Amino acid sequence: MKMAQDDQVLFVDVREPIEIMFTGFTDVVDVNIPFLIANRSKWHPSKPNFAMEKNPNFEPAIARALQVRGLSKETPVILMCRSGGTRGAPSALALEGKGYSRVYVVVDGFEGGSIKEGPRKNWRLKDGWKNAGLPWSYKLNQEKMYFVK
């Protein structure tokens, strides 16, 4: 859809910028607007990492990204997270009831799913943007990254 309609679609990477820094990025996306942000002042109670909290600016930032491009809430918005469901689907639900009429999620996300067997067991090598041979790199486009103000 993005390739066919280019600037008539808003393609959003909803991952935390630090995650993107370590897993890679595709410059095909228009903008990075994280759905969840790591709170570096809180520890997750059951995981060995920082607590992740909903970005209170998520929907307003989507609206701004559309407006800056001269687009409306009727414009297709494509959301992509790491695996497709953990943040992709919830980020789409966060836009529900706010006037967005065409919201899509990249089902397998950027990295895809983990393989279940073999020497690379648990590596994210199944499906996803990276594994489909689509363009990506570890180089980030500063103009597209999310900055906390």
LUMKE-134702 format. One record per residue (C-alpha): x, y, z; residue number from 1; residue in three letters. Coordinates in steps of 0.5 Angstrom, whole numbers. Layout:
atom east=X&north=Y&up=Z&seq=NUM&type=ALA .
...
% end
This chain:
atom east=0&north=0&up=0&seq=1&type=MET .
atom east=6&north=5&up=2&seq=2&type=LYS .
atom east=9&north=3&up=-5&seq=3&type=MET .
atom east=3&north=4&up=-9&seq=4&type=ALA .
atom east=0&north=10&up=-6&seq=5&type=GLN .
atom east=7&north=13&up=-3&seq=6&type=ASP .
atom east=5&north=20&up=0&seq=7&type=ASP .
atom east=-2&north=19&up=1&seq=8&type=GLN .
atom east=-1&north=14&up=6&seq=9&type=VAL .
atom east=2&north=15&up=13&seq=10&type=LEU .
atom east=7&north=9&up=15&seq=11&type=PHE .
atom east=9&north=10&up=23&seq=12&type=VAL .
atom east=14&north=6&up=27&seq=13&type=ASP .
atom east=11&north=5&up=34&seq=14&type=VAL .
atom east=17&north=2&up=37&seq=15&type=ARG .
atom east=21&north=6&up=42&seq=16&type=GLU .
atom east=27&north=9&up=39&seq=17&type=PRO .
atom east=32&north=6&up=43&seq=18&type=ILE .
atom east=29&north=-1&up=41&seq=19&type=GLU .
atom east=30&north=1&up=34&seq=20&type=ILE .
atom east=37&north=3&up=35&seq=21&type=MET .
atom east=39&north=-4&up=36&seq=22&type=PHE .
atom east=34&north=-8&up=32&seq=23&type=THR .
atom east=34&north=-3&up=26&seq=24&type=GLY .
atom east=30&north=1&up=22&seq=25&type=PHE .
atom east=27&north=2&up=15&seq=26&type=THR .
atom east=27&north=9&up=12&seq=27&type=ASP .
atom east=20&north=7&up=8&seq=28&type=VAL .
atom east=17&north=9&up=14&seq=29&type=VAL .
atom east=15&north=17&up=15&seq=30&type=ASP .
atom east=15&north=18&up=22&seq=31&type=VAL .
atom east=17&north=14&up=29&seq=32&type=ASN .
atom east=12&north=15&up=34&seq=33&type=ILE .
atom east=12&north=10&up=40&seq=34&type=PRO .
atom east=6&north=7&up=43&seq=35&type=PHE .
atom east=10&north=5&up=49&seq=36&type=LEU .
atom east=16&north=9&up=52&seq=37&type=ILE .
atom east=21&north=6&up=57&seq=38&type=ALA .
atom east=20&north=10&up=64&seq=39&type=ASN .
atom east=28&north=10&up=66&seq=40&type=ARG .
atom east=26&north=12&up=73&seq=41&type=SER .
atom east=21&north=5&up=74&seq=42&type=LYS .
atom east=23&north=-2&up=74&seq=43&type=TRP .
atom east=18&north=-7&up=71&seq=44&type=HIS .
atom east=15&north=-11&up=77&seq=45&type=PRO .
atom east=16&north=-18&up=74&seq=46&type=SER .
atom east=21&north=-17&up=68&seq=47&type=LYS .
atom east=29&north=-15&up=68&seq=48&type=PRO .
atom east=28&north=-9&up=65&seq=49&type=ASN .
atom east=25&north=-2&up=65&seq=50&type=PHE .
atom east=17&north=0&up=66&seq=51&type=ALA .
atom east=14&north=1&up=59&seq=52&type=MET .
atom east=8&north=6&up=59&seq=53&type=GLU .
atom east=3&north=9&up=54&seq=54&type=LYS .
atom east=6&north=15&up=51&seq=55&type=ASN .
atom east=1&north=20&up=52&seq=56&type=PRO .
atom east=2&north=24&up=46&seq=57&type=ASN .
atom east=1&north=18&up=41&seq=58&type=PHE .
atom east=-5&north=20&up=38&seq=59&type=GLU .
atom east=-4&north=28&up=38&seq=60&type=PRO .
atom east=3&north=26&up=35&seq=61&type=ALA .
atom east=-1&north=22&up=29&seq=62&type=ILE .
atom east=-6&north=27&up=28&seq=63&type=ALA .
atom east=0&north=32&up=27&seq=64&type=ARG .
atom east=4&north=28&up=23&seq=65&type=ALA .
atom east=-2&north=27&up=18&seq=66&type=LEU .
atom east=-3&north=35&up=18&seq=67&type=GLN .
atom east=4&north=37&up=17&seq=68&type=VAL .
atom east=3&north=32&up=11&seq=69&type=ARG .
atom east=-3&north=36&up=9&seq=70&type=GLY .
atom east=-7&north=29&up=10&seq=71&type=LEU .
atom east=-13&north=28&up=14&seq=72&type=SER .
atom east=-16&north=22&up=19&seq=73&type=LYS .
atom east=-19&north=19&up=13&seq=74&type=GLU .
atom east=-12&north=18&up=10&seq=75&type=THR .
atom east=-9&north=10&up=11&seq=76&type=PRO .
atom east=-5&north=10&up=17&seq=77&type=VAL .
atom east=0&north=4&up=17&seq=78&type=ILE .
atom east=3&north=2&up=24&seq=79&type=LEU .
atom east=9&north=-3&up=25&seq=80&type=MET .
atom east=12&north=-5&up=31&seq=81&type=CYS .
atom east=17&north=-11&up=33&seq=82&type=ARG .
atom east=12&north=-17&up=32&seq=83&type=SER .
atom east=6&north=-14&up=30&seq=84&type=GLY .
atom east=1&north=-16&up=36&seq=85&type=GLY .
atom east=4&north=-13&up=42&seq=86&type=THR .
atom east=4&north=-6&up=40&seq=87&type=ARG .
atom east=1&north=-6&up=33&seq=88&type=GLY .
atom east=-6&north=-8&up=35&seq=89&type=ALA .
atom east=-6&north=-4&up=41&seq=90&type=PRO .
atom east=-4&north=2&up=38&seq=91&type=SER .
atom east=-9&north=1&up=33&seq=92&type=ALA .
atom east=-14&north=1&up=38&seq=93&type=LEU .
atom east=-12&north=7&up=41&seq=94&type=ALA .
atom east=-14&north=11&up=35&seq=95&type=LEU .
atom east=-21&north=8&up=35&seq=96&type=GLU .
atom east=-26&north=12&up=36&seq=97&type=GLY .
atom east=-22&north=19&up=35&seq=98&type=LYS .
atom east=-24&north=20&up=27&seq=99&type=GLY .
atom east=-19&north=15&up=24&seq=100&type=TYR .
atom east=-23&north=11&up=19&seq=101&type=SER .
atom east=-17&north=7&up=15&seq=102&type=ARG .
atom east=-12&north=4&up=20&seq=103&type=VAL .
atom east=-8&north=-2&up=19&seq=104&type=TYR .
atom east=-2&north=-6&up=22&seq=105&type=VAL .
atom east=4&north=-10&up=19&seq=106&type=VAL .
atom east=2&north=-16&up=22&seq=107&type=VAL .
atom east=9&north=-19&up=23&seq=108&type=ASP .
atom east=12&north=-13&up=25&seq=109&type=GLY .
atom east=19&north=-11&up=23&seq=110&type=PHE .
atom east=23&north=-17&up=26&seq=111&type=GLU .
atom east=17&north=-22&up=25&seq=112&type=GLY .
atom east=17&north=-28&up=30&seq=113&type=GLY .
atom east=22&north=-33&up=33&seq=114&type=SER .
atom east=24&north=-40&up=30&seq=115&type=ILE .
atom east=22&north=-46&up=35&seq=116&type=LYS .
atom east=28&north=-50&up=33&seq=117&type=GLU .
atom east=35&north=-51&up=31&seq=118&type=GLY .
atom east=41&north=-47&up=33&seq=119&type=PRO .
atom east=38&north=-40&up=32&seq=120&type=ARG .
atom east=32&north=-42&up=36&seq=121&type=LYS .
atom east=28&north=-36&up=39&seq=122&type=ASN .
atom east=31&north=-32&up=34&seq=123&type=TRP .
atom east=27&north=-27&up=30&seq=124&type=ARG .
atom east=28&north=-30&up=23&seq=125&type=LEU .
atom east=21&north=-32&up=21&seq=126&type=LYS .
atom east=17&north=-27&up=17&seq=127&type=ASP .
atom east=17&north=-19&up=19&seq=128&type=GLY .
atom east=19&north=-13&up=15&seq=129&type=TRP .
atom east=27&north=-15&up=16&seq=130&type=LYS .
atom east=26&north=-23&up=14&seq=131&type=ASN .
atom east=22&north=-21&up=7&seq=132&type=ALA .
atom east=28&north=-18&up=4&seq=133&type=GLY .
atom east=25&north=-11&up=5&seq=134&type=LEU .
atom east=30&north=-5&up=5&seq=135&type=PRO .
atom east=32&north=-3&up=12&seq=136&type=TRP .
atom east=39&north=-2&up=16&seq=137&type=SER .
atom east=42&north=0&up=23&seq=138&type=TYR .
atom east=42&north=7&up=20&seq=139&type=LYS .
atom east=37&north=12&up=23&seq=140&type=LEU .
atom east=34&north=18&up=20&seq=141&type=ASN .
atom east=34&north=23&up=25&seq=142&type=GLN .
atom east=29&north=27&up=22&seq=143&type=GLU .
atom east=24&north=21&up=23&seq=144&type=LYS .
atom east=26&north=19&up=30&seq=145&type=MET .
atom east=21&north=21&up=36&seq=146&type=TYR .
atom east=24&north=26&up=41&seq=147&type=PHE .
atom east=22&north=27&up=48&seq=148&type=VAL .
atom east=21&north=35&up=49&seq=149&type=LYS .
% end
